Amino acid sequence: MLAMAAAVTAFPLVLVALSFSVDQDLEARMQDRVQLASADVAYALERDGEVSSRAVHAIAEQHAVRVRVFSAGRVLEADHDASRLGMFFFSDDGAPTLRAFDGTLPSISERAEARASSASGEPGCRTAPSGRLLVCHSVRRVQLGQEAVLVYVQESSRRSVRALYDLRYQLLKLTLVVLPLSLLLAWWLGRRFVRPIEELRALVHEKTRTGRRGSITLDRGDEMGELASAFEHLVSQLDTRARSNEAFVADVVHELKSPVATVRACAEMLEGRRLDPERAGRLAAALATSAERMESLLGRLLVLARAEAGMPDAQRAPVEVRALIERVVADAELRHPAVAIACESSPEARDAEVTGVADALADAIRNLVDNAAAFGESVVARLDRSDGWLRLVVSDDGVGISEGDLSRVFDRFFTTRARADGTGLGLALVRAVVEAHGGRVDVASVLGEGTRFTVLLPG
């Protein structure tokens, strides 16, 4: 900030110095351009044998000059006044336009450059009385048969920078006064910016070094306070996720303890013993059951982990949601013959599609239907569509969910069913799959009246 303040304060002096160095060669460059333009016009006249309006205008535009051709009392004028660009930047500096300044001069025939004109078109320049407009010209006589044609080319340049150059010493004095104030202001602003950042950095380093969970706060009401609040929110989310992961690991260990213990017990029985066929069969069945349980648990954990990651590698394609729900309901009717399961849809949702992973969506809907069928005698899956969203409602007439358990139904390993009937991963998988498809899932329940799960998907 100190460097920027110094650079901005000194910029006018640098601009004046650079502009004046360029302005020193301006007159010579303008003379070369007007002489070249008059030569091009003369060549075009001799080539065509007549005064061509199109050719004269093209040359005027190419060289950004003002061209007038006098032929037998007729005047052809092509004007591309480059001083208009200067007027855009220096409109109030008092410098006249090229036309206005030319109007103060004698007629073309009375000007010295016209009387001294020749085929070579020697250039010359004059300056407006204010010194802020430089006008260069080149006058060339061209003989077309018996007729003498006069080509008069002009170019102007507003010289507003010259006025700044004349004030360079005053600008230098002003810069020497303003520069210390600018540096002081930059230092003060820099301290105001840097100090809260240093405090925030110290808090983050302290938290990282000690490993304690807690908040990161700055007692400020400005943007730095908002940044600290954002860090605090981030840390809170990380703490929540860390606690969730700790609980998840503990739940996985708890779930695996029983089958691992069974495998270990079977191994101890088999070690160094000769068993009768009936006992060996029971041990084999126990091993198979434990292995199947562990394989099922690990498989569902893997599917859940991929869904929570957003299924980045899964191939997505358009999925007809209504047909998918009908297939899931048909399969559920075979698994739950004692439960009345119905599938309904509004006319707007009959042909609705969602871009996603069909197998994952089917698994999520299957978990919702199976969960509803485990608690109720009647299950309804209804699909609606409105405002660009597909709404799937799976409701049952079961016992409902208590208010204390309602906030935990989507947690991993949480279930109100017997362990033999559920692992507590089904609804967690539902939420992960729905969120991976850009949607959300909610639950509402009344004790004794039933439960309703609502899934919203973009489509």
Beta strands, then each sheet from edge to edge (+ up, - down):
strand 1: 66-71
strand 2: 74-79
strand 3: 123-127
strand 4: 133-144
strand 5: 147-158
strand 6: 317-320
strand 7: 340-345
strand 8: 353-356
strand 9: 378-386
strand 10: 389-396
strand 11: 440-446
strand 12: 450-458
sheet 1: 2+ 1- 5+ 4- 3+
sheet 2: 6+ 8-
sheet 3: 7+ 9+ 10- 12+ 11-
end
